[in-house]
Structures are given as C-alpha cells and as structure tokens.
Amino acid sequence: MQQVGRHATPIDQAAGAWLRSTFLLWEHPVWSALLAIAVYAYFAAQHGPLLTSSIAPYFNWLADAFLHGQLHLRVWWDTTHDLSLFEGRLYLYWPPFPAMLLLPFVAIFGVHVSDILFTLGVAGLNVALVALVLRRATEHGIITTTAIQRALLVVFFAFGTVHLTLAPFGRVWFTGQLVGFMCVALAYLAAITRRGALAFGLTGLAIACALLTRNHLVLAGLWPAWWLLREHRRQPWRRLITNTLIGIAPVALAVALLGAYNWARFGSPLDNGLDYHLMAERFAADYQRYGAFNLHYLPTNLWYQYLAYPIPARADSTMGGSLFLLSPLFFAVWWGLADRASRPSNWVLGITCLLVAVPILLLMGTGWVQWGPRYTLDFTLPLLLLTAIGMRRWPLWLISALVAISVAHYVYGATELLYRLP
C-alpha cells in the first residue's frame, strides 16, 4: 500500500523554501528594520497620533533651548515631571546627546516635531544594527550561528525584549534608552569590523556618545575595548599605545564636555541636576534619606528585574518583570558563560553585562511605568552575543518556541501599556 505524505511534493518543497526565504528577511539589516518599524508604528498609532509629540518630549525642548543659545528650557507643556528646577529655571538632568541628534529636526520642523517618529526611526535602526552585529560577529568567529538562528535572534530582540515596549511611545525616558542602545551597538560594530586607528577611534566615539546619553553606558565599552586590544595585540607596542589613546580621547573629551555642561548649569562639574528634579511623590522620602544610588534599593530592583512575573496584569505589573521569565531565550546566557570554546570572550561579555547592571540595581526606582525590566536594555547587546554563544547547539524547535513565548509576553505587555501610559 502506498504511503501518503512520506515525501514532500515539489509544491510543498517550493512553499517551504518560500517560507524560509521570507523569514530570513529578518536576518537582513534593512528588511528587519523596515518590518520592525511597521510593527512599532502600529502600536504607536493605537496609542495616539504619530505626527504629534509625546507627553514628555523633553529632548525636543532641550534642542530648542540649544538653538536659542541657552541651556535651560525656553518652552514646555503638559508636564514637568522629572525635570530639574534650579533657581527658577527648568533643566534636564539627562545628558544631552539625544537632543543634539534632534537639533536639525527641531530647527526645520519646530519644537513640536514628533519625538514619536524620531524614536521609531532609532528603534528601527537598532534592529538593523543587531542584525548587522550578529552577521559580523559570526564572520569573525565571535559567535557561531546559522542565518536562521540569526533571524530568530533579531525577531527575539525586536519583539521579545523590552525594546518592543519602548519603541512606540516616544517620551524622554524611552528615547534616551533607545539612543543609548544605538550608540553601544555602533561601538560593537566598529570594534568588530574595523582595524587599526580607525577601529579605535570609531569605537571610542560611539562609546563617548553613549556616555553623553546615559553615563553608565561607558561601562558597556569593556568588551569592545578588550576585543580591539586582542585583535591588535601583535602590533608594535608604540602603535598599540597610540591607537589606545585614539580610542580613549573621544571618551575623555565627552567627560570634559559633560563636566563643562554641568558647571554652566549648576556650578559644579559633578552636579547633573538630579538633586533638583521634580520626582514622583512616592520616591521623595527615599531620595532624601538614601540618595539616587544605594544598596537600600537592591532588593526591590532584583525582584522587579529578575524575579517578578507580571502576568496576569495587576497593579504592580508596570513596575517591571523578570528578564529571564519574560524573555526565556536569555536563559541561554548561562550556557554561553560555560562554553569553553568561546573563552575568554564570553567571560568578558558576562563581566560587561554585570558592570552595566550594577548601577541599575542600585538606582532609586525600577523604571516605572514600564513593561518588563526596561533598564536591562542597557546591556542587552552583550547579552544577545552571550545568548547566541549559549544556544548554538540547541535544536531549532526549542529556540523557536522560546522566541515565540518571549514575543507573546511583550506583545501582551505593549498592549497593556497602550492603556496604562498617559
């Protein structure tokens, strides 16, 4: 008796090949960016008009201030939450690099230009950069992945991590994090793909921009710095020292510029205005007693970043959620750390994640209002590389299942935020 379904028909084979080639678009930097932006824009449109600014477009306001030759805000509306009030003037305590990127848009379209569209564009670029970093990291032997594995990792990053819940909504907090991730991704890409003085210079410049976006992101530069020194270790020592100084110079300049920026605003290079910021009332007592960074905040941050499971949605769901339970593919990082073939790169990646995570764990507040542990986006790029190392021998069905669970969590979370974010 003839068995039915034992061999695929030519039509089945053609359909399977088409589905595979279509899914592999996610491995392509340009296509993955365009597809991700389409999804992000859908959520953004469900929340409100795309062509207007968000409720807190503070970087727009700062760009407007720069264009008018001042450091304090000239215009503002709707809310002043988290702005710094000093001697009757309003300032941002966040570093200014995102506002510098917005300068041409504000100059051309005015202060009401949509920070939502700007943030969508940065988010799409982030997806493209992840796809490109994964490709180049594979080519240089840092990770070992197939094209389908890389496509799954890009989908995972785009829709199965906190990136999905930051991309659609604009506002200063989310925009700053997405720009910071972009700078870190550019630093890793430069370190992996370039050689010589150019590699050191571009990597240092990208890390300097990250520092001028979120100060502690300078710590994310550990792995690219190690990689550059490893790749150039056979150079004459004079050239290596020169190249290292070329890489350090932009970071040192960024520190100096930030100090001058603080001095001009608050009279001290170490004063960023955090002491004067108009914080939520629930944080005021703790801030007065413990300051912005303290071990006192560690248990709460550990709970909401690594242990809490926010489903079903409840009152504290927007305080955060477990990095690993909401994005279970990240469990592969433990296999990545144990992978002997990838040492010592995997260890340096792990230390980089830890260094960036420490200030986050000691920070007052969890990042509320959010879905998932949004501050962990700051070390997501090295975490993705570790994940790629750890999952390289995992069966495709398991990787696909974990990606699907992650995406389901964050699609649910993004939908929740449509109703919970003002």
N, C-alpha and C positions, 0 to 999 in steps of 0.2 A: 504494500500500500504506500502510495506516495505521501511523504511528509510535507505538510504545508508550513511555510514560514521558516524553514530551516536555513535558507539562503535569501539574502536581501535581493530584491529585484533591482534592475537598473534605475527605475523611478525612485525606489527607496534610497538607493545609494546617492542619487543626484540630490534628493531632498535633504539627506543627511549632510552631504557636502555643502549645500547652500546654507543650512542652519549653522554649520561650523564656521564657514567663512563670514557669515553675518555676525555671529557672536564675537569673532576675532576682531571686529571693528573696535571693540573695547580695548584691544591691545595697541591700537594705532593712536598716537597722541592727539591728532587733530579731530578724528572722528569721536574719540572718547570725550573730548572737551565739548564738542557740539551736542552730543547726546545728553551729557550730564547737564549742560546749561538748559536744555529743553525741559528736563525733569525739574530742575531747581526753579525755573521760571514758572512752571505750572503751580508749584506750591506757593511761590511768591504772589502770583495772580489771585490765588484763593484767599490770601491774607489781605490784599489791598492793591491799589493801582501801582503798576510798575514804574510809571513815569514821574511819580512824586517822590519826595524824600521820605525817609522813615521817621519814626517818632523821635529818634535821637541821632541826627546826622552831624555829630559834633566835629568830625573831621572836615566836613563842608564848612562849618563855621570857622574853624581854625585856618583853613585855606583862605577864606575870605579875609580874615584878620591879616594874614601874611601879605595878601595882595594890597592891603591898605596900610602896610608898613607898621603893623603893631603885633604884639604877642598876646594881648588879651582880646576876648571876643568882642566884636563890633555888633553882631546881631545874634539873636537866639529866639526860639519859640517853643511852645508846647511843654517842655520840661527842662529843668536844670539839674536833674538827678545825677549825682556823681561828678559834677563839675566842681572845680575848686574856686571858692570865693575868698579873695585876698585883697584887702584894702579897697573893698568896694568894686573890684573887677573880677570877671569870670575867666578862668583859665581851664585848660585840660591838663590833668596830671599824666595822661598817657604820652609817650614820646611822639614826635611829630611826623615821622616818615609817611604814614598813610595820607596825612594832609598834604604833604609835598607831592605825592602822586596825583592827588585830586586838583592841584593848582590849575593845570590847563583846562580842566572841565569846568571848574568854578569860574575861571576867567572868561571862558567862552559862553557858558550857559547860565551863569549866575549861581548864587548860593543855594538856590532851590533845586539844583540839578539832582537827579535821582541817585542817592548813595546805594539804593537797592540794585539798580542796573550795574553800577560800578562793582558792587560786591559779587553780583552774579558773574561778571566777567573775570574777576580774580578767582572765584571758585572754579570756573571752567578751566582757567589756566593751571590751577593746582592739579586738577585731574590729568591734564595733558603732561604736566611735569612729572607726576607719579608714573604715568605710562612710560615716559622717556627715561626716567631714572632706572626703572625696572629693566628696560631694554639694555641700557648701557651697563648696568651692574651685572647683567648676565654675560654680556660680551667680554667684560673684564674679569670674569671669574669670581666676582664677589658673592653672587648667588648662582644657583643652578636651577633654571626654570624653563619650562616649555612655553610656547606662545599662548596656549590655552590657560595655563596656570597664571601667566601674567594678566590675561584678560580678566580672569576671575578676581585677581588681586585688585585690579583697577575698579571693577564693579563693587567689590567689597569696600574699598576706600570711599568711592563716590557716594554709595547709598547704605553702607553697613557700618558706618562710623559716625561720630559727631559731626563730620563735615556736612552731611545732609541737613542737619538741623541748624547749621549756622549759615549756609549759603543763601537761603531765600529771603532773609529778613532785613538786610542792611543793618543799621544802627552801630554805634561806635564800638561796642564790645565785640560783636561778631566780625565786623570789618577788620578791626585790629588783629584778631587772631588769624583770619584768613590771609591777610597781607604778611603776617609773621611767618606762616607756613610757607607761603610762596618764596620768601627770602631764603629760608632754610633749604627748601628744595633746590633753588638755584645754586646755593653753595655746594650741595652734594653733587649736583650735576656738573658743575665746574671742576670740582676736585676729581671726579671720575673720568671726565672726558678730555681734559686739557693737560698739557705738560709744560714744565718749565716755569719761568717767571709769570707767564700769563695765567697758569693754573692757580698759583699762589695769590696773585693779585685779584683775580675774579672771585675766588673763594673768600678771601678776606673782605672784599667789597660787599658781597652778599651777606656775610655774617654781620658786617657793620650796619647794613640796612635792617637786618633782623634785630640787632641791639637797639636801633633807633625806632623800632616798632614795639617790641616787648623786651625789656632789658635782659631778662634771664635767658633769652634765646641765644645769647652769646655762648652759653654752655653747650648748645647743640652743635657747636663747631668743633667739639673734641674729635669726633670720628673723621670728618674730612681733613682736619689738621694731621691726625695720625696717618691717614691714607696717603696724603701728599708726602709726608716725610718718609713713609715706607717705600713709595714708588720712586722717590728721588734719592734714596739712601746711597746709591753708588756715585752720585755726583761729587766732584771735588768739594771739600768742606767749605771753602770760601764762597762758592756759588750757592751751596745749600743755605749758608747763613744769610747771604744776600736775598735769596728767594724767600726765606722765612721772614725776614724783615719787610719784604714787599707785601707779604700776606698780613703781617701784624699792623702795618702802617694804616690801612683804612679803619681798622678796629680802634686803634689808638686815637685817630682823628675823630671818629664818631664819639668816643668817650669825652674828648675835649669839647666838641661841639655841644654835646648834651650838657656838660658842666656849664658852659657859657650860656646856654639856653636857660638853664635853671637859675643861674646867677642874675641874668637880666630880668627874670620874672619875680624871684623870691629872695634874692640877695645872698644865696648860697649855692655853690655847685652841686651840693648833695641834697638840696631841697627840691623835690619834684612837685610839691603842692599837695601831696597825699594827706597831710595833716589838716588841710583846709577843705577837703572835698565834702560835698553835700551827700553823705551816705544815707542809706536806708536806716530808719529809726531802730530797727531790730539789731543793727550792728554797733550802734553808738557806744553802748556801755562796755562791750568787749574791747572796742578800739581804744577807749580811754584807759582801760586797765592793762591791756596786753599789747597794744600797737597793731600794726598791719601783719607782722610775721611773728609767730610764737608757737611753741610746742603745744600750747593750750588748744590750738585748732586742729592738731594732728588727728585725734580720734574721729572727729566729725568728718574731716576730709577723707580719711581712709575708708570710712563707712560709705560715703556717697560716691567715691571714685572707684572703689574696688569690690564692694560687697553688696550694696543695696540693689534690689531688683524692683523697678518702678511700675511693673505691670502686675495686676490691673492698676490703672491710673488712680491716684489718691492725692491727698493734699500735699504731701511732700515729694511727689514724683518729679516735680520740676527742680528739686534740689540737686538731682544728679542720678547716677546709676552706675552699676559695675561695668568697668571697662571690658572685663572678660565675659561676663554673663550676657551683656548686650551685643558684644562683638566676639562670639566664641572662636572665630578663626584665630584670634590673638593668642589663644592657648598654645599655638604652635611656637610662640617665642621661647617657651621652656625647652622644647626640643631644639630650637635654634641655639640657645645658650649651651646646650650639652653636645652640640655637633662638633666632633673633633676635627673633621676635615676643614671647618671654617675658622678655626682658631688661628690667630688671636682676634681677627676682625669681629667675630660675633661677641667676644667679651667686651671689646671697645664700644660696640654698638649698645650693649647692655649697660655699660657704665654711663654712656652718653644719655640714655633714657633716664637712668637713675638721677644723674646730676640735674637734668631739667625738671624732673618730678619733685625734687626736694623742696624748692621754693613754693611750688604749687601746693604741696602738702602742708606747709607751714602758713599758708595765706589765710587771712580772715575771709570767710565766705567761700562757698563752694562753686560760685559762678551762676547761682540762681538769678533769673529764671532761665532754665535750660532743659534739655533732654539728654540724659547721659552725661558723662564726665567731660564737659567741653574743654576744660583746661588741658586735658591729655592730648589734644590736637598738637600741642607744642612739641611733643616728642613722638608724634605718630610716624614721621618719615623713618627714623632709625628703627622704630618698632615694626614697620612694614618690612624692612630689609631682614630683620630677625625672623619675622613670620615666614618670609619666603625661604629662608635657610631651613627653618624647622619643618616646613610642610613638604619639602622636595620629594620625600619618599611616600607621602600619604596618597592613598587612592583618590582618583579624581571625584568619585561619588561622595567621599567624605568632605573634601574641600568644597564641593558644590553645595552640599547640604548645610555646612556651617556658614557659607556665604548667604544662602537663602534665609537662614534663621536671622542672621545679622541684619539683612535688608528688611525683613519683616518687622524686626524691632524698631528700626529707625524710621521706616515709613509710618508706622503707628505713632512714633514719637513726634515726627514732623507734623502729622495730622493733629495731634494733641496741642502742639504749640500754636497752630492756627487759631485756636480758641483761647489759649492761655496767655499769649503775648499781647500786650496792648497795641 
